[in-house]
Each structure stands twice: as C-alpha cells, then as structure tokens.
Amino acid sequence: MKIKLFIAVVTAVCLFSCKKYLDKTPDEDLTLKDVFASRLHTQAFLTSMYAGQTWEINPVDPWARSPWTGGSDEMEITFPGSYIHNMNRGGWNAQNILDNWQFAYQTIRKADLFLENIDQLPLQEGYTQENKNNWIGEAHFIRAYDHFMIFRLYGPMPIMDKSKNPDDDFKLIKRSPVDSCVDFIVKECEAAAGLLPITRTSDQLGRATRAAALALKARVLLYAASPLFNGNPDFRNFRNTDGGALFPQAYDAGKWKRAADAAKECIDACTAAGYGLYTAPSNDPLENYTNLFLQNNNKEVLWASNHQAYQHLERCSSPLSYGGFSIMSVSQQLVDAYRDTLGRDVITGYNTDGSPVINTETGYTENGFAAKAYKYWPAGVSNMYVAREPRFYASVHYSGALWKGTAIQTYFSGKDGASKNTTDFSKTGYVLRKFANPLINIQTNTGWDLKTFILFRLGEQYLNYAEALNESQGPVSDVYTYVNAIRKRGGIPDLPQGLSKEEMRKQIWQERRIELAFEGHRYFDSRRWKIAVQTNNGNLYGLNIGAGSSQQDAAFYKRAVADKRIFVAPRDYFWPVPQPELDKDPNLLQSMYW
C-alpha cells in the first residue's frame, strides 16, 4: 500500500519539487495524523521507503538509475537508450544527469517523517514495543542507506536528519564535510543495529536487518579510508560558501583501522548468527559460485532486494538464440582478469597497441582450439577459454560454451552473432552468464520465479576486512585467512606467502574485481582507488564480432575495440548535482570541476 500526505513540502535542494506529493493510497487523502493513527497505514508508509531505492538489478535502463556495470570496465551495454553511453563518452552534465539525488532525498524525507511521528501510534494488538523498535531500526537504516547512496556519487552532501516544512528557509541547506557525512551514516547504522534483528523470518525477507546495518557501516568506512575521500589533493580546495573545507585536508591512516574493525564486527556478528560463505551441496567451485546467486536468501545474503518474477535481467543477458537480447556484453578486459586454475594471472598487462602481455608460465595461448573437453569447457572452444578459474565459467557466456545443452555462437554468422539482429547483439562477443537461471526458458515463457538481487553479502565483508586490514597493518595472517577463504570457495589455491603490502593490495583488488563482478562494486572501487582514469578512459575491447563464419574461424578471436571511452580526471570521480537543485539554493555548491 502506498501513502499520500496532503502536506506536500517544498524540496528545494534535496527533496522533491514543491508540488510533488508522497505516493497515494487507495484511501486517497490522508493527513500525517491519519497515517500514524493506523498501524496498517504506518507500516505501509515504512514499506514505501523500500520501493524508492535504485534498481541495482537493472544496469541497462535509465529509469533504474544503476549504471554501474556498463559504466565500468566490466561491460558494454548494446542498448542505445542506456544513459551509460552519455557517461562513457563524455556527454553527461548537470542538465541531463540521472536524478539519483532527488529520489534518494525523497526516501530520506519519508524516513525523517517516520522517525518524527512514530510515537503518535499507540501500542496495540499486533504492534508491540518490539515491533516499534524494529520499525524505528528500519527507518534509521534506510536513512543511512540513502545518505550513503548520495555520498558515493556526490561526496560531501547535505545531511537531512529532520523533515522540512514549507516555512523553512531552504536556502540555508548546504553540503556537509566528508567526515561529518561518514559519521552521520555510521551513527545511523549503529542506531539501526541496536534495534534490528540479525536475521529475518521467511515472511519478512527483504527488510533491513542488523546484519545489513553492520555491513553498510563497514562499507562506508572502507570508502572513507580510500584515496578518493582520504586526504585527496584533487579536492583539497573544495570549500563551502563559508570557507569550510569539504574534504579532509590530510591523509589519516587510522581510518583504515576503523574500517577493518567495522568489517570484523560485521563478520563476527553474522557468523555467530549462522551466516557463512555459501557452498553448494557438491562443493564444486562452479556450482558454489553459480548457485550463490540463484539460491535466494542463502546463508551468505545479508540483505537483498526482492523483484518478484522479474524478467529483464535474464532477457538482457541471454544470448539471442535462447530468446534474449544479448546486450550485456562482457569486456575483454574482464575476461583477461580471470586467472588460470592455479590462480596465476594469464595476462599481466597490455602493450601500447592494446595487445596483451601473456604470462607464458601459465601455458595460456590465444591461438588454436581445445582438443579435449573438460567438465568446465567443451572440446573445440578457443584456447583462450581453456583452464581458466571456475568463476570465469560461472560468469561469462563465450562462443562455444554450452548453455542449456547447446553451444553458444557469438561469431558473426553464428546463431547468437551480430548478423542476426541489427540492434540486439553482443558488442564484444561475450554475454553475461552470472545471475542467469538455466531453468528459465524465455522462448516458452516458463520457469520464472522470485528474482532477488544481493545488496550486501558476507563475501564482500571478507574482502572489505582484508583490504582495510592490509592497509592498516600490512599482510598479517587474517588478511590471508579471509582472502584465501574466498579463493578456496572459488576453486583456486591459497595466496603465496611472503607478499608485501603492495603485492597483497594488488591481489585484493583483483579478487574484488572477480568475486564481486557485475554486483555494482567495480564502478565504485575504481573510483575510490582513483584508478578510473586508467580503467575507464580509452579503448574497451571485445572480440572481432564483424568476422567469423564458423566456431573455429580464427578471425573472430582477434581483439577489437568495442567502445572508446572518455574519463576526465579528477572531474568525473563524482557526479554533477542536477542543475534544477542548484537553481533552488545558492548555498548548494556544484560538484568540483563541474
């Protein structure tokens, strides 16, 4: 049920426009007093906050406001209507930017109103003090989450911990310094964690938990410790209208310890409550990783969004001959990042012409085709795809791979190739496999079931902890323990002993790139590490999709440019604030360099 309040409030910089209302209920006009006089209306108002979040499950369409996958070096989106192309080709600005600002602050306003008025609802049958505490915890979590969603895009932001009324002076609203933003989000997470249950019953899945609050706390502190936010000289001169610095003026190594402690707190609390890394009954590495994203609400999931029988992700990623659009085109750069079965890099870098520097010790070659089949790949596929780590086969559809019993053909004249459709095809010769359910048949429209998208999982916390601990103390034993746990589940050997801090950092960055691929992390990782100017500027590669008359046509397997990208540093590390928001408030500064 959705709620309409007659008390429409001017939004100025950070809320909705002065004539926008909260969503309606079937009851039409309800006053704020009416809402919080009814248990059902109050609960519906709380539930409506979840509906206002970005659709991380949809990286394609502008309305989903989640362009992270195609906006990183993981993927090229073929769909021409995707906003991602504006971002990747330098065509974005304050006039045409996706309005994640407004949507997040709308939800924050709802959380503010809820927390300010929940005491009006008397305790009653079906609404105990425990219920009340739970609901308050959810509102604190959602307020923290949406502030974080703004923070990761815009950096220093207005903190909205009270709802605004029409008589308020909205021109006084301005950005708060980075450290103040982080501290606010952390305190909100701690308030939520003190009130929420660590797990949810089956009828409440999708609602916030203590586990989710602790995970969000750890993530925001990891971001705060990272180079983008921690003493970044590029933004040292970004100051408010009163002259106050918005970014920390010096690097603080202690922030890494704070991040490590928060991640460990999350891991320990979740482990004690029965969470753990997911493994399939077979403990086969391919099934471990595949089923982690197909077994809804498994023991690794700390918080996920529920999307009913949502079909779009499957349709966008499925190859053409299987009824899909084939438009989620995995990059050659990401394919190169997957290691071999012994955990060794097969590609160690690139020459100036974009050709790969091959690690000859691995036996990797891009010439010829597999003479024999193995359980993870069939005979006849390009040697590029032989003896790679299991997570590669669980994540990427490549030409010759078996899917639902038949071979994928993404070469030009193949059944899934560019010759078969003028608009829908893979621009790289690869298609996303991760998240795809083999039981779904798009052509017969059968097999659809509840689709969830994981927003926080324990595996991420392992890597958060390892990264923060390595930066804080170097490669101590716990760093190895938690990275190796992820590697073991993925089917590759432990890290070699004796790594330096810098060598371990490189390993952790690559582990995040592979383990968390397509989950929305690479976009933000490359920015908080300040490497996006290398990873998202220049050529994005795929295969030569305009060639290939057969599965073993060598011309198809030559690297080709799939997209030419522009990243202007340091400007593009943050989004521009939408111009209409700036027009409402002279004290709200545009993001630096915009």
Summary of the structure (lengths in Angstrom):
residues: 594
radius of gyration: 24.3
end to end distance: 40.1
largest distance: 75.7
contacts: 2004
relative contact order: 0.13
helix: 40%
strand: 10%
